[in-house]
Amino acid sequence: MSLTIGMFDGIHLGHQAIIAKCETVVTFSNHPSTLFRPEHPIPLLTPAPYKDKLLKAYGVLHVLMKPFTHTLAQQSAEEFLTALQAEVPFHHLILGYDAKLGHNRHASQAELTQLGKKMGFTVETVSPVLLGGEPVSSTRIRDVVSKGDLTLAEALLGRPFNLYGASISLSQDTIPTLHFSLDGLCYPPLGVWACTALIEDAPHDAVANLGFAPTLRTDPSPRLDIHLLDTSLFLPSYLELIPLHFLRPEQQFSSQEALYAQIQRDIHNAHQWLNHARERLV
């Protein structure tokens, strides 16, 4: 059995080159930074449920999702791989060019190759995927997403950047809206976006406010407020939102009436942009 191990946040082009060779992926439900710097953890491109879905969509047969714990962080590479072999017998370990395993990422690939000879598995290293002369990486994608360059993010990911929400709420106020939290996620600049919303993998036109909704809320956590333009609103079990075009920055209004008037303009502008975008593709 061929197996790879890694965080694989984003499942970008570099990750795809690795997992294409593997039957099994061992990954982690939380980023190691949640242990080592919990006050400022690294924001995720792919939360655990979405990562599991993507890995299987890319053809991985078995996904073993483990929590990254202090106990695991203290294990040597040999201790970790011995326990893993007992759980998932494997004979071929495939790793990215910069992968290291064990406590403090101590074991280099040369050491892992020697360890493989002792434990009965071979080690293969996959070269980096380059775009624009630089390796494709999760760090690079987080940087371009935070700057709003979603065209480059799409090129690095090999698919459109999206935001995944599994805990959806619904409000049926003047403007029916779906909501989910952005806590722990990497997201583009705050503001109003024309979007595609994938609900049960079916695309729907949408307009979304990404931010704090300061006219209506005092919660310090950012969230997505999504209005579907082309269908009756219903509560899905999960939602994938693809931001396509930045319409305006988020702002605080003097009254709810002023906010709702602006939302109507946002809906109109999103309709116009999405329709023109479709016409350009014809």
KASULPE-V225203 format. One record per backbone hydrogen bond with DSSP energy under -1.0 kcal/mol. NH is the residue of the N-H (numbers start at 1). CO is the residue of the C=O. Records with the same first field share a line. If there is no record, write none. Layout:
NH->CO, CO
This chain:
3->92
4->24
6->26
13->156
16->12
17->13
19->15
20->16
21->18
22->19
23->2
24->2
25->62
26->4
27->64
29->66
34->31
35->32
36->32
37->33
40->37
44->184
51->47
52->48
53->49
54->50
55->51
56->52
57->53
58->54
59->56
60->55
61->23
62->23
64->25
66->27
73->69
74->70
75->72
80->76
81->77
82->78
83->79
84->80
85->81
86->82
87->83
88->84
91->1
92->1
93->122
94->3
95->124
99->96
101->107
103->75
105->102
107->101
112->108
113->109
114->110
115->111
116->112
117->113
118->114
119->115
120->116
121->116
122->91
124->93
126->95
131->134
134->131
136->129
141->137
142->138
143->139
144->140
145->141
146->142
147->143
148->145
149->144
150->148
153->149
154->150
155->151
156->152
157->153
158->154
163->241
165->239
169->179
171->177
177->171
178->226
179->169
180->224
182->222
185->182
186->44
191->210
192->248
193->208
194->245
195->206
196->242
197->204
198->240
199->202
202->199
204->197
206->195
207->227
208->193
209->225
210->191
211->223
216->213
217->213
223->211
224->180
225->209
226->178
227->207
229->205
239->165
240->198
241->163
242->196
244->194
245->194
247->192
248->192
259->255
260->256
261->257
262->258
263->259
264->260
265->261
266->262
267->263
268->264
269->265
270->266
271->267
272->268
273->269
274->270
275->271
276->272
277->273
278->274
279->275
280->276
